[in-house]
Amino acid sequence: MSELAATGPSTVDRHHLIELIKRERSLYRANFPASWEAFSAAGQHLLGGVPMTWMRMWSGGYPLYFAAASGARLIDIDGNEFIDFCLGDTGAMAGHSPVAVQEAISRRYGEAGGATTMLPTQDAAWVGAELARRFGMQVWSFTLTATDANRWAIRLARQITRRPKILVFSYCYHGSVDESFIVMTPDGPRTRPGNVGAPVDPSQTTRVAEFNDLGGLERELSHGDVAAVLMEPALTNIGIVLPEPGYLDAVRALTRQYGSLLINDETHTFSAGPGGCTAAWGLQPDIVTIGKSIAGGIPAGAFGLTPELAEFILNDSDADIEDTGGVGGTLAGNALSVAAMRATLEEVLTDEAFEGMIEVATRFAAGVQGVLDLHRVPWSVVQLGARVEYRFSPEPPHTGGQSAAAADARLDEYMHLYTINRGVLMTPFHNMALMCPATTEADADSHAAVFAAAVEDLVV
Ligand code: PMP
């Protein structure tokens, strides 16, 4: 992409923007020398020089190395302190190392002893019951990641319906699930650009529609070969795209009409409340999947089914769900993850905690909106419970395709560098901010001040 390629707001002078980015890159290099040293030293034996290749997506050319993190605060190895609105891209929505989870883990792994034994502990039934209370799905099974929860939910859906395909929405992200890397283009469905080593062209396994487009959804479902629609009730991985009024009810009605199951992936939309969008908006999916935050940052995921589906799959003599049938993992449901889930749900991400988190998020969103209004910047801000995101389009996008078109890599880079250089950490892949129980109104105000200064420098 050319340095000056602009898809963002016309008010931004691109030459000025490039100058600002240069300034911020120098500042970043000056602010975080120890991270630069660590990154340079790590290179040789790590793919891309990092533990996981997406860590290269941090603006500044190298990631910060962190020394410690607690609640909504993170300290890097140079000793700089940050307000953390990234929160591990939701993995740390409970805040970093909440005391209740620390205690549960040290009890389980330390005093009591044992993480992986192939045997259950009593915590599991408690977690299943709590997830049932929150999300309305009565029967639960555990995974280690949200990706696996989605993979196994898809397998179960195909087994139950005896249908071959799934349907996803353009520009969705559900983890590294082979079937989901497909987008809608003016020329029809296409593999998502950059899809690494796809086993088959995803159009063989997957149908795709634009979010909020009921006509497109019905056209695809009417083929009668879709086992399940896998969706986030609001898209969160291409900015936040909220459902239009009545849309989700219509999705439910259409999936029933055409005999497809409905899977709500609540991994990110859990931010909407203690039972995610499913509870907050009274949705009635057949399956709920979740991961990331539910164990306070310890790897854990889960999927919940209706009793009818659970009964069906348990009684299906063609389905091996116990041994090598493709729905399981040795470490899934391990005692450590389950203990962490229990502590997180029982004591940290409680109903009351969500109330506070959502209040702070509302203040965060208002702070951003105030700056946009003051400077007449044609960007939009969207809130989903404890999650807020701004996007470089005058109106919040209605589809994944529209939201993708509003992306502006240079503006992203500038905003990320500007905020990180001034002690505010946003999610690297987009302009997302998440509140945890420890995030305060003062933190939201600090962001607003830094955001205002970034915008002022931009629009002068
Ligand atoms: N579902 C959604 C909605 C996600 O955003 C993600 C990751 N960003 C996943 C699933 C996969 O999570 P993980 O990478 O932890 O498996």
Residues whose N, C-alpha, C, O or C-beta is under 5 A from the ligand:
A	BS01	PMP	T145 A146 T147 D148 Y173 H174 G175 D265 T267 H268 G291 K292
